[in-house]
């Protein structure tokens, strides 16, 4: 598949991004006056789309408008992630950290919301982060390796060598103390 090309498997539509391996996953929603139903993951359909990972951990976070989490990665225990939002809206970003990749240092950004029910699949060896655009957001993600607290890495959210085009939000940016001092992209190559 090439950038922007799509495949449909079951209740999922997989769209390639400009970075190999990063895929937008749209779900089919079935709804009526009572509400809706969606499948968010089905192993055979994901494998048919080339996403063959064994997810072993699910995480969920809650954040308020202006919170920017990231850009995070695991150094020796990289994780593939399938991310989505179940309440609110975020701008989600994946940065290619695969040395030797044609897109090393490139980023993809996608709006994920409870309304669009869109997901993003991020392969191993990517930095990941998101900015909350709504008053609050509930963010969920599956990982194919468990979290190792002593193995954290981070890249500055505003690193000029990566130049993520974060959307404007009408709230002050709110970063954790560790995210305020993440490494520069250049230092990863030193």
JOVENUR-V660978 format. One record per backbone hydrogen bond with DSSP energy under -0.5 kcal/mol. CO is the residue of the C=O (numbers start at 0). NH is the residue of the N-H. Records with the same first field share a line. If there is no record, write none. Layout:
CO: NH ; NH
This chain:
1: 4
4: 15
6: 8 ; 13
8: 11
10: 27
11: 8
12: 14 ; 25
13: 6
14: 23
15: 3
17: 19
18: 16 ; 21
20: 22
21: 16
22: 120
23: 14 ; 25
24: 118
25: 12
26: 28
27: 38
28: 30
29: 36
31: 34
34: 31
36: 29
41: 44 ; 45
42: 46
43: 47
44: 48
45: 50
46: 49
49: 51
50: 52
52: 54
56: 142
58: 140
60: 138
62: 136
63: 66
65: 173
66: 68 ; 131
67: 69
68: 129
70: 154
71: 127
72: 152
79: 143
80: 82 ; 121
81: 141
82: 119
83: 139
86: 137
87: 113
88: 132 ; 133
89: 91 ; 111
90: 130
91: 109
92: 128
93: 107
94: 126
95: 104
96: 98
97: 100
100: 103
102: 105
105: 95
107: 93
109: 91 ; 111
111: 89
112: 116
117: 84
118: 24
119: 82 ; 121
120: 22
121: 80
124: 96
126: 94
127: 71
128: 92
129: 68
130: 90
131: 65
134: 64
136: 62 ; 138
137: 85 ; 86
138: 60
139: 83
140: 58
141: 81
142: 55 ; 56
146: 148
147: 150
148: 151
150: 74
152: 72
153: 182
155: 158
158: 161 ; 162
163: 165
168: 170
172: 174
173: 67
175: 179
176: 180
177: 180
178: 181
182: 155
183: 187
184: 187 ; 188
185: 188
186: 189
